[in-house]
Amino acid sequence: KGLLTHSLKDKKEEAYTLVRKGLKANIFSHVTWHVLGMLQRTDKDYKGAHKSFTQALRRDKANAQILRDLSGLQVHLRDFKGFVESRRDLLTANPKIKAKGLLTHSLKDKKEEAYTLVRKGLKANIFSHVTWHVLGMLQRTDKDYKGAHKSFTQALRRDKANAQILRDLSGLQVHLRDFKGFVESRRDLLTANPKIK
Protein backbone atom coordinates (compact mmCIF):
# COMPACT_ATOMS: atom_id res chain seq x y z
CA LYS A 1 0.00 0.00 0.00
CA GLY A 2 2.90 2.35 0.79
CA LEU A 3 4.39 1.88 -2.68
CA LEU A 4 1.02 2.52 -4.34
CA THR A 5 0.38 5.63 -2.23
CA HIS A 6 3.84 6.97 -3.08
CA SER A 7 2.95 6.96 -6.78
CA LEU A 8 0.11 9.43 -6.16
CA LYS A 9 0.74 13.17 -5.99
CA ASP A 10 1.20 14.72 -2.53
CA LYS A 11 1.10 11.29 -0.85
CA LYS A 12 4.82 10.75 -0.29
CA GLU A 13 4.75 11.27 3.49
CA GLU A 14 1.72 9.00 3.85
CA ALA A 15 3.57 6.27 1.95
CA TYR A 16 6.58 6.48 4.25
CA THR A 17 4.30 6.54 7.31
CA LEU A 18 2.58 3.33 6.16
CA VAL A 19 5.91 1.60 5.58
CA ARG A 20 7.30 2.70 8.96
CA LYS A 21 4.13 1.43 10.65
CA GLY A 22 4.71 -1.87 8.87
CA LEU A 23 8.27 -2.04 10.21
CA LYS A 24 7.07 -1.15 13.70
CA ALA A 25 4.55 -3.99 13.53
CA ASN A 26 7.15 -6.45 12.19
CA ILE A 27 10.76 -5.35 11.88
CA PHE A 28 11.65 -8.79 10.46
CA SER A 29 9.47 -8.37 7.35
CA HIS A 30 11.66 -8.57 4.23
CA VAL A 31 8.74 -7.25 2.16
CA THR A 32 8.44 -4.02 4.18
CA TRP A 33 12.20 -3.39 4.08
CA HIS A 34 12.16 -4.02 0.34
CA VAL A 35 9.27 -1.58 -0.22
CA LEU A 36 11.07 1.05 1.90
CA GLY A 37 14.15 0.60 -0.29
CA MET A 38 12.09 1.04 -3.47
CA LEU A 39 10.53 4.23 -2.09
CA GLN A 40 13.96 5.59 -1.17
CA ARG A 41 15.38 4.65 -4.57
CA THR A 42 12.50 6.47 -6.30
CA ASP A 43 13.35 9.54 -4.20
CA LYS A 44 17.04 9.20 -5.17
CA ASP A 45 18.06 8.40 -1.59
CA TYR A 46 20.42 5.73 -2.89
CA LYS A 47 22.37 5.17 0.34
CA GLY A 48 19.12 4.76 2.29
CA ALA A 49 17.81 2.37 -0.37
CA HIS A 50 21.03 0.35 -0.21
CA LYS A 51 20.65 0.02 3.57
CA SER A 52 16.98 -1.04 3.26
CA PHE A 53 17.67 -3.60 0.52
CA THR A 54 20.49 -5.02 2.67
CA GLN A 55 18.10 -5.28 5.64
CA ALA A 56 15.53 -7.02 3.42
CA LEU A 57 18.17 -9.45 2.21
CA ARG A 58 19.16 -10.36 5.78
CA ARG A 59 15.59 -11.56 6.27
CA ASP A 60 15.34 -13.42 2.93
CA LYS A 61 18.80 -14.20 1.55
CA ALA A 62 17.63 -16.01 -1.59
CA ASN A 63 15.02 -13.48 -2.75
CA ALA A 64 15.73 -12.92 -6.46
CA GLN A 65 13.94 -9.57 -6.74
CA ILE A 66 15.74 -8.06 -3.73
CA LEU A 67 19.08 -9.30 -5.10
CA ARG A 68 18.28 -7.76 -8.51
CA ASP A 69 17.29 -4.42 -6.96
CA LEU A 70 20.36 -4.37 -4.72
CA SER A 71 22.75 -5.24 -7.56
CA GLY A 72 21.19 -2.57 -9.79
CA LEU A 73 21.71 -0.01 -7.04
CA GLN A 74 25.29 -1.16 -6.50
CA VAL A 75 26.06 -0.46 -10.16
CA HIS A 76 24.55 3.03 -9.75
CA LEU A 77 26.71 3.60 -6.64
CA ARG A 78 29.75 2.17 -8.52
CA ASP A 79 30.11 -0.55 -5.89
CA PHE A 80 31.28 -3.13 -8.44
CA LYS A 81 32.64 -5.55 -5.85
CA GLY A 82 29.24 -5.59 -4.13
CA PHE A 83 27.53 -5.97 -7.51
CA VAL A 84 29.57 -9.08 -8.38
CA GLU A 85 28.76 -10.61 -4.96
CA SER A 86 25.03 -9.87 -5.33
CA ARG A 87 24.94 -11.34 -8.85
CA ARG A 88 26.83 -14.42 -7.66
CA ASP A 89 24.32 -14.82 -4.80
CA LEU A 90 21.47 -14.42 -7.28
CA LEU A 91 22.83 -17.13 -9.55
CA THR A 92 23.62 -19.44 -6.62
CA ALA A 93 20.19 -19.03 -5.03
CA ASN A 94 18.36 -19.24 -8.36
CA PRO A 95 20.11 -21.75 -10.64
CA LYS A 96 17.32 -21.41 -13.22
CA ILE A 97 18.54 -17.89 -14.00
CA LYS A 98 20.96 -18.40 -16.88
CA ALA A 99 22.58 -15.00 -16.52
CA LYS A 100 26.17 -16.17 -16.07
CA GLY A 101 27.19 -13.90 -18.92
CA LEU A 102 25.99 -10.81 -17.07
CA LEU A 103 28.06 -11.71 -14.02
CA THR A 104 31.15 -12.38 -16.14
CA HIS A 105 30.69 -9.07 -17.95
CA SER A 106 31.12 -7.20 -14.68
CA LEU A 107 34.64 -8.60 -14.23
CA LYS A 108 37.67 -6.94 -15.84
CA ASP A 109 38.84 -8.29 -19.20
CA LYS A 110 35.90 -10.74 -19.37
CA LYS A 111 33.65 -8.85 -21.77
CA GLU A 112 34.21 -11.13 -24.74
CA GLU A 113 33.64 -14.20 -22.58
CA ALA A 114 30.32 -12.75 -21.45
CA TYR A 115 29.16 -12.18 -25.03
CA THR A 116 30.37 -15.64 -26.04
CA LEU A 117 28.34 -17.26 -23.25
CA VAL A 118 25.21 -15.34 -24.22
CA ARG A 119 25.60 -16.13 -27.94
CA LYS A 120 26.06 -19.82 -27.08
CA GLY A 121 22.86 -19.59 -25.07
CA LEU A 122 21.00 -18.13 -28.06
CA LYS A 123 22.44 -20.80 -30.34
CA ALA A 124 21.18 -23.49 -27.96
CA ASN A 125 17.76 -21.85 -27.60
CA ILE A 126 16.94 -18.82 -29.72
CA PHE A 127 13.50 -18.65 -28.08
CA SER A 128 14.88 -17.90 -24.59
CA HIS A 129 13.58 -14.50 -23.45
CA VAL A 130 16.10 -14.58 -20.57
CA THR A 131 19.11 -14.84 -22.90
CA TRP A 132 17.84 -12.08 -25.20
CA HIS A 133 17.24 -9.91 -22.14
CA VAL A 134 20.75 -10.52 -20.79
CA LEU A 135 22.23 -9.71 -24.21
CA GLY A 136 20.30 -6.44 -24.19
CA MET A 137 21.63 -5.57 -20.73
CA LEU A 138 25.20 -6.27 -21.85
CA GLN A 139 24.72 -4.09 -24.94
CA ARG A 140 23.14 -1.30 -22.89
CA THR A 141 26.11 -1.39 -20.49
CA ASP A 142 28.40 -0.99 -23.50
CA LYS A 143 26.25 1.91 -24.79
CA ASP A 144 25.13 -0.06 -27.84
CA TYR A 145 21.63 1.31 -27.39
CA LYS A 146 20.25 0.29 -30.79
CA GLY A 147 21.53 -3.26 -30.30
CA ALA A 148 20.05 -3.33 -26.80
CA HIS A 149 16.71 -2.08 -28.16
CA LYS A 150 16.68 -4.90 -30.71
CA SER A 151 17.55 -7.51 -28.05
CA PHE A 152 14.92 -6.27 -25.58
CA THR A 153 12.34 -6.35 -28.40
CA GLN A 154 13.35 -9.94 -29.20
CA ALA A 155 13.04 -10.86 -25.50
CA LEU A 156 9.59 -9.28 -25.36
CA ARG A 157 8.40 -11.28 -28.38
CA ARG A 158 9.11 -14.42 -26.34
CA ASP A 159 7.54 -13.14 -23.08
CA LYS A 160 5.14 -10.27 -23.77
CA ALA A 161 4.07 -9.74 -20.16
CA ASN A 162 7.54 -9.69 -18.56
CA ALA A 163 7.60 -6.61 -16.31
CA GLN A 164 11.40 -6.31 -16.11
CA ILE A 165 11.88 -6.48 -19.88
CA LEU A 166 9.12 -3.89 -20.38
CA ARG A 167 10.79 -1.61 -17.81
CA ASP A 168 14.20 -1.98 -19.43
CA LEU A 169 12.79 -1.43 -22.92
CA SER A 170 10.80 1.65 -21.89
CA GLY A 171 13.86 3.14 -20.14
CA LEU A 172 15.87 2.64 -23.30
CA GLN A 173 13.11 4.18 -25.43
CA VAL A 174 13.31 7.36 -23.33
CA HIS A 175 17.09 7.42 -23.85
CA LEU A 176 16.57 7.00 -27.62
CA ARG A 177 13.81 9.66 -27.54
CA ASP A 178 11.29 7.11 -28.83
CA PHE A 179 8.45 8.56 -26.76
CA LYS A 180 5.69 6.85 -28.75
CA GLY A 181 7.35 3.47 -28.08
CA PHE A 182 7.80 4.43 -24.40
CA VAL A 183 4.07 5.14 -23.98
CA GLU A 184 3.20 1.79 -25.64
CA SER A 185 5.66 -0.13 -23.43
CA ARG A 186 4.31 1.52 -20.27
CA ARG A 187 0.75 0.77 -21.34
CA ASP A 188 1.71 -2.87 -21.95
CA LEU A 189 3.43 -2.97 -18.55
CA LEU A 190 0.30 -1.76 -16.72
CA THR A 191 -1.99 -4.05 -18.77
CA ALA A 192 0.14 -7.14 -18.18
CA ASN A 193 0.83 -6.34 -14.52
CA PRO A 194 -2.28 -4.70 -12.99
CA LYS A 195 -0.72 -4.92 -9.49
CA ILE A 196 1.73 -2.19 -10.55
CA LYS A 197 -1.17 0.24 -10.66
RAQUI-V846674 format. One record per residue. SS is DSSP state (h for helix, s for strand, l for the rest). Layout:
[[SS] [SS]]
This chain:
[[l] [h] [h] [h] [h] [h] [l] [l] [l] [l] [l] [h] [h] [h] [h] [h] [h] [h] [h] [h] [h] [h] [h] [h] [h] [l] [l] [l] [l] [h] [h] [h] [h] [h] [h] [h] [h] [h] [h] [h] [h] [h] [l] [l] [l] [h] [h] [h] [h] [h] [h] [h] [h] [h] [h] [h] [h] [h] [h] [l] [l] [l] [l] [h] [h] [h] [h] [h] [h] [h] [h] [h] [h] [h] [h] [h] [l] [l] [l] [h] [h] [h] [h] [h] [h] [h] [h] [h] [h] [h] [h] [h] [h] [l] [l] [l] [l] [l] [l] [h] [h] [h] [h] [h] [h] [l] [l] [l] [l] [l] [h] [h] [h] [h] [h] [h] [h] [h] [h] [h] [h] [h] [h] [h] [l] [l] [l] [l] [h] [h] [h] [h] [h] [h] [h] [h] [h] [h] [h] [h] [h] [l] [l] [l] [h] [h] [h] [h] [h] [h] [h] [h] [h] [h] [h] [h] [h] [h] [l] [l] [l] [l] [h] [h] [h] [h] [h] [h] [h] [h] [h] [h] [h] [h] [h] [l] [l] [l] [h] [h] [h] [h] [h] [h] [h] [h] [h] [h] [h] [h] [h] [h] [l] [h] [h] [h] [l]]
